[in-house]
Amino acid sequence: MNGQDQKKLRRIISIAKELITSSPKPQRGRPAGSSNRTAPTKRIRRSGKELVQFRKMLKAEQKRGVPVGELARKHGISSAYIYMIGN
């Protein structure tokens, strides 16, 4: 390696160090605004007659053409759960 190559290599290293120190540190988890949910609500466990009625109501709303995403937000459940009920 000649002197000019070493000079270029040192310059690349100094630029890399500068980029590393100037970049913000990564945060763990998801960013605060990335979620589509408004506020976390307490989970509701439905059972028995209430569960049967809830499933019927979801299926009826789906048949009327209400989007699954809107139903999920409205009732605080996942869209996957709605699709699972539909089968």
Backbone as JSON Lines, residues from 0, in Angstrom:
{"i":0,"aa":"M","n":[0.84,-1.16,0.0],"ca":[0.0,0.0,0.0],"c":[0.9,1.24,0.0]}
{"i":1,"aa":"N","n":[0.62,2.13,-0.91],"ca":[1.44,3.34,-0.96],"c":[0.84,4.43,-0.07]}
{"i":2,"aa":"G","n":[1.53,5.53,0.02],"ca":[1.14,6.63,0.91],"c":[-0.22,7.23,0.57]}
{"i":3,"aa":"Q","n":[-0.53,7.3,-0.71],"ca":[-1.8,7.9,-1.13],"c":[-2.98,6.99,-0.74]}
{"i":4,"aa":"D","n":[-2.81,5.69,-0.87],"ca":[-3.86,4.75,-0.47],"c":[-4.11,4.83,1.04]}
{"i":5,"aa":"Q","n":[-3.04,4.94,1.81],"ca":[-3.19,5.06,3.26],"c":[-3.93,6.34,3.63]}
{"i":6,"aa":"K","n":[-3.63,7.42,2.92],"ca":[-4.28,8.7,3.18],"c":[-5.79,8.59,2.89]}
{"i":7,"aa":"K","n":[-6.14,7.94,1.78],"ca":[-7.56,7.75,1.44],"c":[-8.27,6.88,2.47]}
{"i":8,"aa":"L","n":[-7.58,5.83,2.9],"ca":[-8.16,4.92,3.89],"c":[-8.4,5.64,5.22]}
{"i":9,"aa":"R","n":[-7.44,6.46,5.65],"ca":[-7.63,7.24,6.87],"c":[-8.8,8.21,6.75]}
{"i":10,"aa":"R","n":[-8.93,8.81,5.58],"ca":[-10.04,9.75,5.34],"c":[-11.38,9.01,5.42]}
{"i":11,"aa":"I","n":[-11.48,7.83,4.85],"ca":[-12.71,7.03,4.9],"c":[-13.04,6.66,6.34]}
{"i":12,"aa":"I","n":[-12.03,6.27,7.1],"ca":[-12.23,5.9,8.51],"c":[-12.72,7.1,9.31]}
{"i":13,"aa":"S","n":[-12.13,8.27,9.07],"ca":[-12.55,9.45,9.83],"c":[-13.99,9.84,9.48]}
{"i":14,"aa":"I","n":[-14.37,9.71,8.22],"ca":[-15.76,10.0,7.82],"c":[-16.71,9.01,8.48]}
{"i":15,"aa":"A","n":[-16.34,7.74,8.51],"ca":[-17.19,6.72,9.13],"c":[-17.36,7.0,10.62]}
{"i":16,"aa":"K","n":[-16.28,7.35,11.31],"ca":[-16.36,7.67,12.74],"c":[-17.27,8.87,12.97]}
{"i":17,"aa":"E","n":[-17.15,9.86,12.12],"ca":[-17.98,11.06,12.24],"c":[-19.46,10.73,12.05]}
{"i":18,"aa":"L","n":[-19.76,9.87,11.09],"ca":[-21.15,9.46,10.86],"c":[-21.71,8.67,12.05]}
{"i":19,"aa":"I","n":[-20.89,7.82,12.61],"ca":[-21.33,7.01,13.74],"c":[-21.63,7.88,14.95]}
{"i":20,"aa":"T","n":[-20.77,8.84,15.22],"ca":[-20.98,9.68,16.41],"c":[-22.12,10.69,16.21]}
{"i":21,"aa":"S","n":[-22.36,11.12,14.98],"ca":[-23.4,12.12,14.76],"c":[-24.8,11.51,14.6]}
{"i":22,"aa":"S","n":[-24.88,10.23,14.3],"ca":[-26.2,9.61,14.1],"c":[-26.88,9.38,15.45]}
{"i":23,"aa":"P","n":[-28.23,9.53,15.5],"ca":[-28.94,9.3,16.76],"c":[-28.91,7.83,17.13]}
{"i":24,"aa":"K","n":[-28.93,7.56,18.43],"ca":[-28.91,6.18,18.9],"c":[-30.25,5.53,18.63]}
{"i":25,"aa":"P","n":[-30.27,4.29,18.16],"ca":[-31.55,3.61,17.9],"c":[-32.28,3.33,19.2]}
{"i":26,"aa":"Q","n":[-33.62,3.41,19.12],"ca":[-34.43,3.12,20.29],"c":[-35.05,1.75,20.12]}
{"i":27,"aa":"R","n":[-35.28,1.08,21.25],"ca":[-35.91,-0.23,21.19],"c":[-37.41,-0.07,21.05]}
{"i":28,"aa":"G","n":[-38.04,-1.05,20.43],"ca":[-39.49,-1.04,20.3],"c":[-39.94,-0.22,19.11]}
{"i":29,"aa":"R","n":[-41.23,-0.08,18.99],"ca":[-41.83,0.67,17.9],"c":[-41.85,2.15,18.23]}
{"i":30,"aa":"P","n":[-41.77,2.99,17.21],"ca":[-41.89,4.42,17.45],"c":[-43.27,4.75,18.01]}
{"i":31,"aa":"A","n":[-43.37,5.83,18.74],"ca":[-44.6,6.17,19.44],"c":[-45.78,6.38,18.49]}
{"i":32,"aa":"G","n":[-45.57,6.98,17.35],"ca":[-46.68,7.29,16.45],"c":[-46.94,6.24,15.4]}
{"i":33,"aa":"S","n":[-46.3,5.1,15.45],"ca":[-46.43,4.13,14.38],"c":[-47.68,3.27,14.48]}
{"i":34,"aa":"S","n":[-48.3,3.25,15.62],"ca":[-49.45,2.38,15.83],"c":[-50.72,3.01,15.29]}
{"i":35,"aa":"N","n":[-51.6,2.2,14.74],"ca":[-52.88,2.69,14.24],"c":[-53.91,2.82,15.35]}
{"i":36,"aa":"R","n":[-53.68,2.2,16.47],"ca":[-54.62,2.25,17.57],"c":[-54.57,3.62,18.23]}
{"i":37,"aa":"T","n":[-55.7,4.03,18.77],"ca":[-55.72,5.33,19.44],"c":[-55.15,5.22,20.83]}
{"i":38,"aa":"A","n":[-55.77,4.45,21.69],"ca":[-55.26,4.28,23.06],"c":[-55.51,2.84,23.48]}
{"i":39,"aa":"P","n":[-54.57,2.26,24.16],"ca":[-54.79,0.88,24.59],"c":[-55.95,0.8,25.58]}
{"i":40,"aa":"T","n":[-56.84,-0.12,25.3],"ca":[-57.98,-0.31,26.19],"c":[-57.84,-1.63,26.91]}
{"i":41,"aa":"K","n":[-58.56,-1.77,27.99],"ca":[-58.5,-3.01,28.74],"c":[-59.15,-4.11,27.91]}
{"i":42,"aa":"R","n":[-58.56,-5.28,27.91],"ca":[-59.1,-6.4,27.15],"c":[-60.4,-6.86,27.75]}
{"i":43,"aa":"I","n":[-61.32,-7.22,26.88],"ca":[-62.62,-7.72,27.32],"c":[-62.71,-9.18,26.93]}
{"i":44,"aa":"R","n":[-63.02,-10.02,27.87],"ca":[-63.19,-11.44,27.58],"c":[-64.68,-11.72,27.5]}
{"i":45,"aa":"R","n":[-65.12,-12.11,26.32],"ca":[-66.53,-12.42,26.12],"c":[-66.72,-13.93,26.2]}
{"i":46,"aa":"S","n":[-67.81,-14.35,26.79],"ca":[-68.07,-15.78,26.88],"c":[-69.57,-16.03,26.78]}
{"i":47,"aa":"G","n":[-69.9,-17.26,26.45],"ca":[-71.29,-17.69,26.43],"c":[-72.15,-16.94,25.44]}
{"i":48,"aa":"K","n":[-73.32,-16.52,25.9],"ca":[-74.3,-15.86,25.04],"c":[-73.75,-14.55,24.47]}
{"i":49,"aa":"E","n":[-72.99,-13.84,25.29],"ca":[-72.44,-12.57,24.84],"c":[-71.49,-12.77,23.65]}
{"i":50,"aa":"L","n":[-70.68,-13.83,23.69],"ca":[-69.74,-14.13,22.61],"c":[-70.49,-14.48,21.33]}
{"i":51,"aa":"V","n":[-71.53,-15.3,21.45],"ca":[-72.31,-15.69,20.27],"c":[-72.95,-14.45,19.65]}
{"i":52,"aa":"Q","n":[-73.5,-13.58,20.48],"ca":[-74.14,-12.36,19.99],"c":[-73.1,-11.44,19.32]}
{"i":53,"aa":"F","n":[-71.93,-11.32,19.92],"ca":[-70.87,-10.48,19.36],"c":[-70.43,-10.99,17.99]}
{"i":54,"aa":"R","n":[-70.26,-12.3,17.87],"ca":[-69.85,-12.88,16.58],"c":[-70.91,-12.66,15.51]}
{"i":55,"aa":"K","n":[-72.18,-12.83,15.87],"ca":[-73.26,-12.6,14.91],"c":[-73.27,-11.16,14.44]}
{"i":56,"aa":"M","n":[-73.07,-10.24,15.4],"ca":[-73.06,-8.82,15.08],"c":[-71.9,-8.49,14.14]}
{"i":57,"aa":"L","n":[-70.72,-9.07,14.39],"ca":[-69.57,-8.83,13.51],"c":[-69.82,-9.34,12.11]}
{"i":58,"aa":"K","n":[-70.38,-10.54,12.01],"ca":[-70.67,-11.11,10.69],"c":[-71.69,-10.25,9.94]}
{"i":59,"aa":"A","n":[-72.7,-9.75,10.65],"ca":[-73.72,-8.91,10.02],"c":[-73.1,-7.61,9.51]}
{"i":60,"aa":"E","n":[-72.24,-7.0,10.31],"ca":[-71.6,-5.76,9.88],"c":[-70.69,-6.0,8.69]}
{"i":61,"aa":"Q","n":[-70.03,-7.15,8.68],"ca":[-69.17,-7.49,7.56],"c":[-69.99,-7.65,6.28]}
{"i":62,"aa":"K","n":[-71.15,-8.29,6.4],"ca":[-72.01,-8.49,5.23],"c":[-72.54,-7.17,4.7]}
{"i":63,"aa":"R","n":[-72.71,-6.18,5.59],"ca":[-73.18,-4.86,5.16],"c":[-72.08,-4.08,4.46]}
{"i":64,"aa":"G","n":[-70.85,-4.58,4.49],"ca":[-69.76,-3.95,3.76],"c":[-68.87,-3.05,4.6]}
{"i":65,"aa":"V","n":[-68.95,-3.16,5.91],"ca":[-68.08,-2.36,6.77],"c":[-66.67,-2.95,6.69]}
{"i":66,"aa":"P","n":[-65.64,-2.11,6.44],"ca":[-64.27,-2.63,6.33],"c":[-63.8,-3.29,7.63]}
{"i":67,"aa":"V","n":[-63.02,-4.35,7.48],"ca":[-62.54,-5.11,8.63],"c":[-61.68,-4.25,9.55]}
{"i":68,"aa":"G","n":[-60.85,-3.4,8.98],"ca":[-60.01,-2.52,9.79],"c":[-60.83,-1.6,10.67]}
{"i":69,"aa":"E","n":[-61.91,-1.08,10.12],"ca":[-62.78,-0.19,10.89],"c":[-63.47,-0.96,12.02]}
{"i":70,"aa":"L","n":[-63.92,-2.18,11.73],"ca":[-64.54,-3.01,12.77],"c":[-63.55,-3.32,13.88]}
{"i":71,"aa":"A","n":[-62.32,-3.63,13.51],"ca":[-61.31,-3.97,14.5],"c":[-61.04,-2.79,15.43]}
{"i":72,"aa":"R","n":[-60.91,-1.59,14.87],"ca":[-60.68,-0.4,15.7],"c":[-61.88,-0.1,16.58]}
{"i":73,"aa":"K","n":[-63.07,-0.22,16.02],"ca":[-64.3,0.11,16.75],"c":[-64.49,-0.8,17.97]}
{"i":74,"aa":"H","n":[-64.22,-2.09,17.81],"ca":[-64.48,-3.06,18.88],"c":[-63.24,-3.45,19.67]}
{"i":75,"aa":"G","n":[-62.08,-2.93,19.29],"ca":[-60.86,-3.21,20.04],"c":[-60.37,-4.64,19.89]}
{"i":76,"aa":"I","n":[-60.52,-5.19,18.69],"ca":[-60.05,-6.55,18.41],"c":[-59.15,-6.51,17.18]}
{"i":77,"aa":"S","n":[-58.48,-7.61,16.9],"ca":[-57.6,-7.64,15.74],"c":[-58.39,-8.02,14.49]}
{"i":78,"aa":"S","n":[-57.86,-7.58,13.36],"ca":[-58.5,-7.92,12.08],"c":[-58.39,-9.44,11.84]}
{"i":79,"aa":"A","n":[-57.32,-10.06,12.33],"ca":[-57.15,-11.5,12.16],"c":[-58.27,-12.25,12.87]}
{"i":80,"aa":"Y","n":[-58.68,-11.76,14.04],"ca":[-59.78,-12.38,14.78],"c":[-61.08,-12.31,13.98]}
{"i":81,"aa":"I","n":[-61.31,-11.18,13.32],"ca":[-62.53,-11.03,12.51],"c":[-62.51,-12.0,11.35]}
{"i":82,"aa":"Y","n":[-61.36,-12.13,10.69],"ca":[-61.27,-13.09,9.58],"c":[-61.44,-14.52,10.08]}
{"i":83,"aa":"M","n":[-60.93,-14.81,11.25],"ca":[-61.06,-16.16,11.81],"c":[-62.53,-16.49,12.08]}
{"i":84,"aa":"I","n":[-63.28,-15.52,12.58],"ca":[-64.7,-15.73,12.87],"c":[-65.48,-15.98,11.57]}
{"i":85,"aa":"G","n":[-65.06,-15.32,10.51],"ca":[-65.76,-15.43,9.24],"c":[-65.73,-16.81,8.63]}
{"i":86,"aa":"N","n":[-64.8,-17.63,9.04],"ca":[-64.68,-19.0,8.45],"c":[-65.51,-19.99,9.18]}
